Amino acid sequence: MAYIVRRADTEPTAREIFEFLIDRVPHYMVPRYIEFVPELPRTPTEKIRKAELRGRGVTDATWDSRAEGLAVKAERIGDG
């Protein structure tokens, strides 16, 4: 699950972010779910409240790569 806060001057789609990550990070780091949020919940010391994000789970606002017919395939060492 990836929670993304968009900058004011950009409007990337979840699919664009997914496709950007496929070629740049290992398969296990590409999120299946992406959700745009206005801001990340923070503690008084500005740390991100990860437990609060995990507790949200998948909602109607969450983009699902598999529901879009996209999947990341694992590569084995020596392939390619």
Secondary structure, DSSP 4 states (H G I P E B T S, - for coil): -EEEPPPTT----HHHHHHHHHTTS-GGGS-SEEEE-SS--B-TTS-B-HHHHHHH-S-TT-EETTTTT--PPP--TT--
